[in-house]
Every structure is written in C-alpha cells, then in structure tokens.
Amino acid sequence: MGTDDHTARVSVRGIYATAVTKRLLDADYDIVQASSVIRERFENDFDDVYHTVRVSTTDDSQGVGIHGAESGVKSVTDVLTACGRDSLAWDDITPPGTVFTAQITETQGSGAICALIPKAEIDTNTDFDDVDIADESIAKGYLPYDNTEEYIEQGEVVTVQVHDSMPPWNKTDYETDAVVGTTLRADGGLAMLIKGHDGITVDSYDSEAARELAGMVELIDIDLPEGWGVEWTHAATQASLTALESGLERAIERAEAVSERVGTEEATPTGRWLWFGRESRFALDEIRRDVLTTMQGHHRIKAAGEAASAGVDLAEALCGSAKDINSGNDSEFPFGVVTQQFGPTKGERVELYHGKPEGHAFSLGEGEVTDWDADGTIEVTRRITGHGSGTYDALGTPRESGDTAVTKVREGRWWYPTVYRSRDGDHKGTYVNICTPVECFPESVRYVDLHVDVIKYPDGTVERVDDNELNTAVAAGHIPSPLAEKTRNVASSLERALEK
C-alpha cells in the first residue's frame, strides 16, 4: 500500500470516483458503500460496512476532501497526491463533525460569523474578549439562523458543530472556513445520531426500502443515548443486520465522545483538502481509462461545471470504446471545441484566479478575452481603474488609472506573461508568472502560483525574483521538491529567453 495503514475502509463520491476507486484498489484499500455505478463498472458488490475515510469531490470540482480517521486520511492523501506533481494538499482546519466553542463576532442578514476554538483548547481561564477574528490562525464559521433554534447576538458564546467545511481555495459564506450549527450530530457511517432528534428516520429516495429498513432496525437490541435520535442513510437500506449494528454502535460511541467533549480522534475528526492540477487530472484520466472509455481531458472538462460534465458523459456514451476517444494523448485535448461550447471565447469575460501554495486563492481581477486560438491560447485584457497610487509588483513602475494589463495564457503551460502599458501605450514592464499548468475554465483562468517570477523592466533589463519564497515554501512543506525543481527549470529557461 505504500503506508502502514492497511485498515482504512474508504467511501468515494464525485466526478473523480472511478479513478480514485481504481487507484485505491490498486493500493490494497477496501472500498465500501460504493454507488451502484461504481459497483457496475468494477463488477464488484463492495461491502456496505461503515467507512473510516470518506473521499468526496469539492463543490467546485477542483479537488477532493479526505475526511475520517487520522491515519487513514494521511495514507489516502499520500496515495492520491502521488498521481501528479501538481497535486497539492492542505489540512482541513474545520473537519465536518468537529465541535467548537464559538464566539459570535458579527451578525448578518441570514446568519452570523463566529470565531471557532476547539473544545480541547478551552479551559476555565479562556478569555473570549481576547479573541481576534482577524487572526488568520483562528478558524471562522458561518452559522445560518436556520441552523440554530436559539436567538443569537454578537458577543455570545455557543457550542457548535461543523456541518460543512470549505476548501481553502474556495471559501464562501463571508470568507469563512465552515458552515456550523448548534445541533450536535454523531456520524457512524450508516447511522447518524442527532441530539434532540425524535425517534428513527431514514434518509432515502426509495420509500419502500426505507420502510423495510425501519422494520429491520427494530430487531437491533441497542439502546440510544438519552436525548438522541437516529437517522439512517440510504446506504443502510442495502446493508446487513450486522453492518447496521456496527454502524449504530459506532455512532453511539461518537455521540458519547461528543457529549463529553473529549479531545479524542472520535470527538475530533481529521481531514485534508487535495487540489488536482492539470497534470494530475490527466493522470487520473489514464487511471480511469483502465476501467472504461475515457476521453482526453475527461476530468479537466468535468471540472468546468455541470453542463461540461454532462457533455463528457454524452460524448463517451456515443463513442463507446472508439480508439480515438480513448487515447491518452494530452496534445489531442479538444480545447477549441470545449471552449467554443462552454467558454471562454473572444468577447467574454473571465477572472484570473490566483492560487497560492499555502492553500488560499484570490482573484487578480476580471478582464475581457480579446484574443482566442484553438491551440489553447487566450488573451485577457484588464483596464486599470481607480485613483489609488502604487506600483506594479516587483517592477516598481507607477500603477495608474487608464493603464492596461494584457495577460496571455496557454492551456497547459507552466507560465504566463502580463504586459503593462500606460494609457498612451508606453511599456511599463512585463511580468512572467511561473505556476502550475494553466487551465482555462468558462468563468476563470486557474492555476497555483509557484512564487518565482521573471520580470522585464521597461529598459529591457531582465531579473528573476522570489527564489527565497520558493525555498521557504519547500521547507514548510507547501511545495513538493519535484514541483520546486520544475519551477526552477522553467524560471531558468524564461530568464534566458527574455535576455535574448
């Protein structure tokens, strides 16, 4: 397996499910609670016992969240990051199920912002007046009013549990790390215990199967903790009585741990966020291709959104096992067809979404696509507005209203240049950003910045900058050594080219 954890049982969901399932099976993991599609593709029934690790595609399809028991999360992350050198992983500081003490710092129209402090770190001397919501080391939660039965106001301290966590590159809901609620839950895989919930319910789209399950669980002679009810998952409708008992027992153990606020693995889940770069998506295509027909750029296109994802499914279904669609040649990625159908093309607007090796990401601004080519090249022009003073990063030339920034990117390239000009067309400098292979999605151009840049001043002088930041990122574990080596090689090539 490549790790010392041979006990992880993994549940996999989302657009990467087939490739991830194949990858983990090859690494000797047990796949459990598989969907009907995965069972059919692998011709395997798979067990319905509870999972110890869950791998789920993020809402923006850029990567996966890996959550569960600490040892399993670490080993599964190691296996999946090995898919490509541009796979990057970060800790989830607010894994689903974690219980926090929350101080309400701000109230909004539909919810409240709160500072989250782990229960294990709370003692009688904790002074919540000292909590600084601007401190980036403190996790921040969003508490929708629908997720609490009590009236809450600024300054109040409440106990909350994470319902949904957010990847660092795609924070929403007021730039918070997680959506939280005041109702405590304990997940046992097949069964979910809910504090204050009455009786037994089944969360299933199959009403007949739900009724059958409701009758079966009456045979389980296990008492629920006082004040807790149970909600069974749809997967439970397919499980054996033994598996149901095991799932319920595990949920009870977690409920007791949560109630006692014990800082154990059961009470404090762990998680990692894994972002797949373009090379990694194509590597996952290759893995998936061992299972069934997979077109060039399968995962790259699916990551563009639901419409693009449906288009991939249709193309693969119509072409079947045709040799051309099942080729793994990256050079045959149908950029022209994909962008003409889903964007971006000339005249449309896109954001330059700038990821950082530490996990967060932000927009450099929105611009118009002023040129497009089927070879994967697009030109994005941004107009500099506002009256603020300042200079362009590293170049040192004045940043003035009326300037233009023309960025030319090419799908799959490890760098892109931005040329700055004044309102009158005078050259203010060229900034070449080195990054993971660029991907041109319908509404944004995405990549992760790799710190090192090469700049060309207006007088023609060329300089390579920020090598020290790359070295620091490698030492901190944010950039793997193979990725750093690629970064330095690209920088050297660009430096030589610009000096000619």
C-alpha positions in Angstrom: 0.0 0.0 0.0 2.9 2.3 0.5 1.8 3.1 4.1 1.5 1.3 7.3 -2.3 1.7 7.4 -3.9 -1.4 6.0 -7.2 -1.0 7.8 -8.8 2.1 6.1 -12.2 1.5 4.6 -12.9 4.2 2.0 -16.1 5.6 0.6 -15.7 7.6 -2.6 -18.1 10.0 -4.3 -18.0 12.6 -7.1 -16.5 13.1 -10.6 -13.2 11.6 -9.6 -14.8 8.5 -8.1 -13.9 5.9 -10.8 -10.2 7.0 -11.0 -9.9 7.3 -7.2 -11.5 3.9 -6.6 -9.2 2.3 -9.1 -6.2 4.0 -7.6 -7.1 2.9 -4.0 -8.0 -0.6 -5.0 -4.6 -1.0 -6.7 -3.1 0.2 -3.4 -5.0 -2.5 -1.5 -7.6 -0.3 0.2 -11.1 -1.6 1.0 -13.7 0.4 -0.9 -17.1 0.4 0.9 -20.5 2.0 0.4 -19.9 2.2 -3.3 -22.5 3.7 -5.6 -24.4 1.5 -8.0 -22.5 3.0 -10.9 -19.1 2.1 -9.3 -20.3 -1.4 -8.4 -21.3 -2.0 -12.1 -18.1 -0.5 -13.5 -15.9 -2.7 -11.3 -18.2 -5.7 -11.3 -17.9 -5.8 -7.6 -20.6 -5.7 -4.9 -18.3 -4.0 -2.3 -19.2 -4.1 1.4 -21.7 -1.8 2.9 -19.9 -1.5 6.2 -19.2 1.9 7.6 -16.3 3.8 6.2 -13.3 5.1 8.2 -12.3 7.5 5.4 -14.6 9.5 3.0 -13.3 10.9 -0.2 -15.7 13.5 -1.7 -15.3 15.8 -4.7 -15.4 19.5 -3.7 -18.4 21.6 -4.8 -16.2 23.4 -7.4 -14.9 20.1 -8.7 -11.3 21.3 -8.4 -10.3 18.5 -6.0 -11.4 16.3 -3.2 -11.9 16.4 0.6 -10.5 13.4 2.5 -12.0 13.1 6.0 -12.1 10.5 8.7 -9.7 8.7 11.0 -6.3 10.4 11.1 -4.1 7.5 10.0 -6.4 6.7 7.1 -6.7 10.3 6.0 -2.9 10.6 5.9 -2.3 7.4 3.9 -5.1 8.0 1.4 -3.8 11.6 0.8 -0.3 10.2 0.2 -1.6 7.7 -2.4 -3.7 10.3 -4.3 -1.1 13.2 -4.2 1.3 10.7 -5.9 -0.9 10.9 -9.0 0.9 14.0 -10.2 3.5 16.6 -9.2 0.9 19.4 -9.3 -1.3 17.8 -6.7 -1.2 19.9 -3.6 -2.7 19.1 -0.1 -3.6 21.1 2.9 -5.0 20.3 6.4 -8.7 20.9 6.9 -8.8 23.1 10.0 -12.6 22.5 10.4 -13.3 18.9 9.5 -17.1 18.0 9.5 -18.2 16.8 12.8 -15.7 18.8 14.9 -17.2 20.5 18.0 -16.1 24.1 18.7 -16.8 26.8 21.1 -17.9 29.7 19.0 -17.9 33.4 19.8 -20.4 35.4 17.7 -18.4 38.2 16.2 -20.8 39.6 13.7 -24.5 39.1 12.7 -25.6 39.2 9.0 -29.0 39.1 7.3 -29.3 35.3 7.3 -26.6 34.2 9.7 -23.7 35.0 12.0 -19.9 35.0 11.7 -18.1 33.3 14.6 -14.6 32.6 15.8 -14.1 28.9 16.3 -12.0 27.5 19.2 -11.6 23.7 19.6 -13.2 22.3 22.7 -9.9 20.6 23.7 -8.3 24.0 23.9 -10.9 25.5 26.2 -10.3 25.9 29.9 -11.6 27.9 32.8 -9.1 30.7 32.1 -10.1 31.2 28.5 -10.9 34.9 27.9 -13.1 35.3 24.9 -12.7 39.0 24.9 -9.2 38.4 23.6 -10.4 36.6 20.5 -9.3 38.4 17.4 -11.4 37.4 14.3 -8.8 39.0 12.1 -6.2 36.4 13.4 -5.7 34.0 10.4 -4.8 31.2 12.8 -8.4 31.2 14.2 -10.9 29.3 12.2 -14.0 31.2 11.2 -17.5 29.7 11.0 -20.8 30.8 9.4 -23.8 30.0 11.5 -27.1 30.3 9.4 -30.0 31.2 11.6 -31.8 28.1 10.2 -29.0 26.0 11.9 -29.9 27.2 15.4 -33.1 27.1 17.4 -31.9 29.9 19.8 -31.7 33.6 19.2 -28.1 34.6 18.9 -26.4 38.0 19.2 -22.9 39.5 18.9 -20.6 38.5 21.7 -22.5 35.4 22.7 -20.6 32.2 23.2 -22.2 28.9 22.0 -21.3 25.3 21.2 -21.4 24.5 17.5 -20.5 21.6 15.3 -19.2 21.7 11.7 -21.8 20.7 9.2 -19.9 21.5 6.0 -16.2 22.5 5.6 -14.8 24.5 2.7 -11.6 24.1 0.8 -9.1 26.9 1.4 -9.0 27.9 -2.3 -12.8 28.3 -2.5 -14.1 29.9 0.7 -17.7 31.2 0.5 -20.2 32.4 3.0 -18.4 35.6 4.1 -14.9 34.0 3.6 -15.4 31.5 6.5 -13.9 28.1 6.8 -17.1 26.1 7.6 -20.8 26.2 7.9 -21.8 25.3 11.5 -24.9 24.5 13.5 -25.8 24.2 17.2 -27.4 20.8 16.8 -24.9 18.1 17.6 -24.5 15.0 15.3 -22.5 11.8 15.5 -21.8 10.0 12.2 -21.4 6.2 12.3 -21.4 5.8 8.6 -24.7 4.1 8.1 -26.3 5.8 11.0 -26.3 9.4 12.2 -27.3 10.2 15.8 -28.8 13.7 16.2 -29.1 15.4 19.5 -32.7 16.4 20.2 -34.0 14.3 17.2 -37.1 12.2 17.9 -37.2 8.5 17.1 -35.9 6.8 14.0 -35.9 8.2 10.4 -34.4 7.0 7.1 -32.9 9.5 4.6 -33.6 7.6 1.4 -35.1 8.3 -2.0 -36.5 4.8 -2.1 -39.6 4.9 0.2 -40.2 1.1 0.0 -36.6 0.3 1.0 -36.8 2.9 3.8 -39.9 1.2 5.2 -38.2 -2.2 5.1 -35.2 -0.8 6.9 -37.4 0.8 9.6 -38.8 -2.7 10.3 -35.3 -4.3 10.3 -33.7 -1.9 12.8 -36.4 -2.8 15.3 -34.5 -6.1 15.6 -31.4 -4.3 16.8 -31.3 -4.5 20.6 -29.1 -1.4 21.3 -30.3 1.5 23.4 -29.7 5.0 22.1 -28.2 7.6 24.4 -30.8 9.7 26.2 -31.8 12.7 24.2 -30.5 11.4 20.8 -32.5 10.1 17.8 -31.1 8.2 14.8 -31.3 8.9 11.1 -30.2 6.0 8.8 -28.6 6.7 5.4 -29.7 5.4 2.1 -26.7 3.1 2.1 -28.2 1.4 5.2 -31.1 0.1 3.1 -28.5 -2.2 1.3 -26.7 -3.3 4.4 -26.8 -6.5 6.5 -28.1 -6.5 10.1 -24.6 -7.0 11.3 -23.4 -3.9 9.4 -26.3 -1.9 10.8 -25.5 -2.9 14.3 -21.9 -1.9 13.8 -22.8 1.4 12.3 -25.2 2.2 15.2 -22.6 1.2 17.8 -20.0 3.5 16.2 -22.5 6.4 16.1 -23.2 5.9 19.8 -19.5 5.9 20.6 -19.1 9.1 18.8 -22.2 10.7 20.4 -20.8 9.9 23.8 -17.4 11.3 22.9 -19.1 14.5 21.6 -21.3 14.8 24.6 -18.3 14.5 26.9 -16.3 17.0 24.7 -13.3 14.6 24.8 -10.4 15.7 22.6 -10.1 12.2 21.1 -10.0 11.1 17.5 -13.6 10.1 17.8 -14.6 13.6 19.0 -12.2 15.5 16.8 -12.2 14.2 13.2 -9.4 15.0 10.8 -9.3 16.0 7.2 -7.2 17.1 4.2 -8.0 19.1 1.1 -6.4 17.9 -2.1 -6.3 20.1 -5.2 -5.7 18.4 -8.5 -3.6 20.4 -11.0 -4.0 19.9 -14.7 -1.3 17.2 -15.0 -2.9 15.3 -12.1 -6.3 15.4 -13.8 -4.8 13.9 -17.0 -3.1 11.3 -14.8 -6.5 10.4 -13.3 -7.8 10.1 -16.9 -5.2 7.4 -17.5 -6.2 5.5 -14.4 -9.9 5.8 -15.3 -9.1 4.6 -18.8 -8.1 1.2 -17.4 -11.7 0.8 -16.2 -13.8 2.2 -19.1 -13.8 4.6 -22.1 -12.3 7.9 -21.1 -11.9 10.9 -23.5 -8.9 13.2 -23.5 -9.3 15.7 -20.7 -12.2 13.9 -19.1 -11.6 15.3 -15.6 -10.3 18.6 -16.8 -13.6 19.2 -18.7 -15.8 17.9 -16.0 -14.2 20.3 -13.5 -15.6 23.1 -15.7 -19.1 22.6 -14.4 -22.3 20.6 -14.7 -23.0 21.4 -18.4 -19.5 20.4 -19.4 -19.7 17.3 -17.3 -22.9 16.2 -19.0 -21.2 16.8 -22.4 -18.4 14.5 -21.4 -20.8 11.8 -20.4 -22.7 12.1 -23.7 -19.5 12.0 -25.8 -18.2 8.9 -24.1 -21.5 7.2 -24.3 -21.9 7.8 -28.0 -18.3 6.9 -28.9 -18.2 3.8 -26.7 -14.7 2.3 -26.8 -13.6 4.1 -30.0 -9.9 4.3 -30.2 -9.7 8.0 -30.8 -11.7 9.0 -27.7 -9.8 6.5 -25.5 -6.4 7.9 -26.5 -4.4 9.3 -23.6 -2.5 11.9 -25.7 -2.7 15.3 -23.9 -1.9 17.1 -27.2 -5.3 16.0 -28.5 -7.2 17.7 -25.8 -10.1 19.4 -27.7 -9.6 22.9 -26.3 -11.2 24.6 -29.3 -14.4 22.5 -29.1 -14.6 22.7 -25.4 -14.2 26.5 -25.1 -16.4 27.3 -28.1 -19.2 25.2 -26.4 -18.7 26.3 -22.8 -16.3 29.3 -22.8 -14.2 31.3 -22.6 -14.0 32.7 -26.1 -13.3 36.1 -27.6 -15.6 38.9 -26.2 -16.4 37.0 -22.9 -15.1 38.0 -19.5 -13.1 35.8 -17.2 -11.3 36.1 -13.8 -7.7 35.4 -13.2 -7.9 33.1 -10.2 -4.5 33.1 -8.5 -4.0 30.2 -6.1 -1.2 30.1 -3.5 0.9 27.2 -2.3 -0.4 27.8 1.2 -3.9 26.8 0.0 -5.8 30.1 -0.3 -6.7 31.8 -3.6 -7.9 35.1 -4.8 -8.9 37.0 -8.0 -6.4 39.2 -9.7 -9.4 40.9 -11.4 -11.8 40.3 -14.3 -10.9 41.0 -17.9 -12.1 40.7 -21.4 -10.9 37.9 -23.7 -9.5 40.0 -26.5 -8.0 37.1 -28.5 -8.6 33.3 -28.7 -7.0 30.5 -30.5 -7.9 26.8 -30.8 -4.4 25.9 -29.8 -5.2 26.8 -26.2 -4.2 30.4 -26.2 -6.3 33.2 -24.9 -5.5 36.9 -24.3 -7.2 38.7 -21.3 -7.1 42.4 -21.2 -7.8 44.3 -17.9 -8.3 48.0 -17.6 -6.7 49.6 -14.5 -9.2 51.8 -12.8 -9.3 53.9 -9.7 -7.3 56.8 -8.4 -5.1 55.0 -5.9 -1.4 55.3 -6.1 1.1 52.5 -6.1 3.5 50.5 -8.2 3.3 47.2 -10.1 4.7 44.3 -8.0 8.5 43.8 -8.4 8.5 46.1 -11.5 8.3 49.3 -9.4 6.7 51.3 -12.2 3.7 53.5 -11.3 0.3 51.9 -11.4 -2.1 54.5 -12.8 -5.7 54.6 -13.8 -6.0 54.1 -17.5 -3.2 51.5 -17.7 -3.8 48.2 -19.4 -2.7 44.8 -18.3 -2.6 42.2 -21.2 -2.2 38.6 -20.0 -1.6 35.9 -22.5 -2.2 32.3 -21.2 -2.0 29.0 -22.9 -3.8 25.9 -21.6 -1.3 23.5 -20.0 1.7 25.9 -19.9 3.7 26.4 -16.7 3.9 30.2 -17.1 2.2 33.2 -18.5 3.2 36.8 -19.2 1.4 40.0 -18.4 2.4 43.2 -20.2 1.6 46.5 -18.6 1.2 49.6 -20.7 0.2 53.2 -20.0 -2.9 54.9 -21.4 -0.7 56.2 -24.2 0.7 52.7 -24.9 4.1 53.2 -23.2 5.6 49.9 -22.0 5.7 49.7 -18.1 7.2 46.3 -17.9 6.5 42.6 -18.4 5.8 40.2 -15.5 6.1 36.4 -16.2 4.4 34.3 -13.6 5.5 30.7 -13.1 2.7 28.5 -12.0 1.1 25.0 -12.2 -0.2 24.3 -15.7 -2.9 26.8 -16.6 -6.5 25.7 -17.0 -9.0 28.0 -18.9 -12.4 27.3 -17.3 -15.6 29.0 -18.5 -15.5 31.8 -15.9 -11.9 31.8 -14.7 -8.3 31.0 -15.6 -6.9 28.9 -12.7 -3.5 27.8 -11.5 -1.4 27.8 -8.4 1.4 30.4 -8.3 4.8 28.9 -7.6 6.4 32.1 -6.2 9.3 32.5 -8.6 8.7 35.1 -11.3 10.8 36.6 -14.1 10.4 40.3 -14.9 11.5 42.5 -17.7 11.8 46.2 -16.9 10.9 49.0 -19.4 14.6 49.5 -20.2 14.9 45.8 -21.2 16.7 44.6 -18.0 15.6 41.0 -17.0 15.5 39.8 -13.4 14.4 36.6 -11.7 12.7 37.3 -8.3 11.4 35.5 -5.2 13.5 32.3 -5.2 13.7 32.8 -1.5 9.9 32.5 -1.2 10.0 29.2 -3.1 12.7 27.9 -0.8 10.6 28.8 2.2 7.5 27.1 0.8 9.5 23.9 0.2 10.9 24.0 3.7 7.3 24.5 5.0 6.0 21.5 3.0 3.7 23.6 0.8 5.5 22.8 -2.4 6.9 19.2 -3.0 10.5 19.0 -4.2 9.7 17.7 -7.7 7.4 20.7 -8.2 10.0 23.1 -7.0 12.6 21.6 -9.3 10.2 22.1 -12.3 9.6 25.7 -11.2 13.4 26.5 -11.1 13.9 24.9 -14.5 11.1 26.9 -16.1 12.4 30.1 -14.5 15.9 29.5 -15.9 14.5 28.9 -19.4 12.4 32.0 -19.3 15.3 34.1 -18.0 17.5 33.0 -20.9 14.7 33.6 -23.4 13.9 37.1 -22.2 17.6 38.1 -22.2 18.0 37.4 -25.9 
